[in-house]
Amino acid sequence: MFLRNIFLSLVTVCVWSHLASPAWATPLGAEFMAPMVRYYSLKDAVARLLPDAPVMTRRNVHLTSDQLRRLKTLKNWDSNDTQFELYHARNQRKKITRTVVVFHEYTPQGILLVAVGLSNRGYVTEAVLMEAPNRIVQWIQPLLHAGYMQTFAGKNYQMPLELDPKTSREEWSPLTRKYALRLANAVKKSAQLFQVVFKSQSSP
C-alpha cells in the first residue's frame, strides 16, 4: 500500500510537470497561426476542472478506425484530428472519477482551444475557453462576460446545437452568435469523443 501511494504520487507529479512544460506554452502548429489570446494555461485549466484530485494521469487517445467511423456518422462531427489528449482524476484505488478533454475547434480565423470537464457518466461538469485568436476576441468577449461557458454544465453528447433564449443576449452580434455555436460544438464534440472512446467499453 505504501509503495502504491508513492507510485501514484509520482504519477501525479509527472503530469503536473508535463502541464507546466514549455512545450505547452504554445499549441502545436502555432507558428502558422494568428496571435492568440490566452485565458487559461493548460495547467490552470486542468487544475480548475479537476480540483483536489488525489491522483492525476494523462492519456493520449488515438482513435481506432471503428471509433473514427462512429464519430464521422455524427452530423456535427467535422474534426479531422485522430489524436486527443485527456487528463483523468483518479482516487487512491486508481479509479477514474473525472476526465478533461482538450479540444481544438478549427475556424477560418484560427483555433479555439477548449477544455471540457466530464463526469464518468459523460455529463459536462464545466468547460473553459483556453485560447482564442486575437482577431476574433472582440466577438468572443461578450460570451465570456455573460458566463456563456458555464451554461454547458449538466449537458452531454446529446446537447442541442442552438442558442438557448434563456442564456443568449439580444445585443450579441451575428458573429458573436456564430462563435457561440462554434464553442457549443466544441463542447459537444468533446462529450461525443468521451462517449465513443469510453462508454462503449466496460471500463476506461
Long-range contacts (C-beta under 8 A, 24 or more apart in sequence): 5-92, 8-54, 8-55, 8-90, 8-92, 8-94, 9-55, 11-55, 11-56, 11-57, 12-53, 12-54, 12-55, 12-56, 12-57, 15-56, 15-57, 15-58, 15-87, 16-43, 16-56, 18-58, 19-43, 19-46, 27-104, 27-111, 27-113, 27-131, 33-110, 33-111, 33-133, 34-109, 34-110, 34-133, 34-134, 34-135, 35-133, 35-134, 35-135, 36-110, 36-111, 36-113, 36-131, 36-132, 36-133, 36-134, 37-131, 37-132, 37-133, 37-134, 37-137, 38-130, 38-131, 39-128, 39-129, 39-130, 39-131, 39-132, 39-144, 40-115, 40-128, 40-129, 40-130, 40-131, 41-130, 42-102, 42-115, 42-130, 45-100, 45-102, 45-115, 45-128, 45-130, 46-87, 46-100, 46-115, 48-126, 48-128, 49-98, 49-100, 49-115, 49-116, 49-117, 49-125, 49-126, 49-128, 50-87, 50-88, 50-89, 50-98, 50-100, 50-117, 53-89, 53-90, 53-97, 53-98, 54-89, 54-90, 54-91, 54-92, 55-89, 55-90, 55-91, 55-92, 55-94, 56-87, 56-88, 56-89, 56-90, 57-87, 57-88, 57-90, 58-85, 58-86, 58-87, 58-88, 59-85, 59-86, 59-87, 59-88, 60-84, 60-85, 60-86, 61-85, 61-86, 61-193, 61-197, 63-197, 67-196, 67-197, 70-196, 71-192, 71-193, 71-196, 74-192, 76-161, 76-185, 76-188, 76-189, 76-192, 77-189, 77-192, 79-104, 79-106, 79-189, 84-193, 88-204, 96-120, 96-204, 98-125, 99-194, 99-198, 99-204, 101-190, 101-193, 101-194, 102-130, 103-186, 103-187, 103-189, 103-190, 103-193, 105-182, 105-183, 105-185, 105-186, 105-189, 107-133, 107-136, 107-179, 107-182, 109-133, 109-135, 109-136, 110-135, 110-136, 112-179, 112-182, 112-183, 112-186, 114-183, 114-186, 114-187, 114-190, 116-152, 116-186, 116-187, 116-190, 116-191, 118-190, 118-191, 118-194, 121-156, 122-156, 122-157, 122-191, 122-194, 122-195, 122-198, 122-199, 123-154, 123-155, 123-156, 123-191, 124-152, 124-153, 124-154, 124-155, 124-156, 124-187, 124-191, 125-153, 126-150, 126-152, 126-153, 127-152, 127-153, 127-187, 127-190, 129-183, 136-175, 136-179, 139-173, 139-175, 139-176, 139-178, 139-179, 140-176, 140-179, 142-169, 142-171, 142-172, 142-173, 142-176, 143-172, 143-176, 143-179, 143-180, 143-183, 148-180, 148-183, 149-183, 152-184, 152-187, 155-187, 155-188, 155-191, 156-191, 156-195, 157-188, 157-191, 157-192, 157-194, 157-195, 159-184, 159-187, 159-188, 159-191, 161-185, 161-188
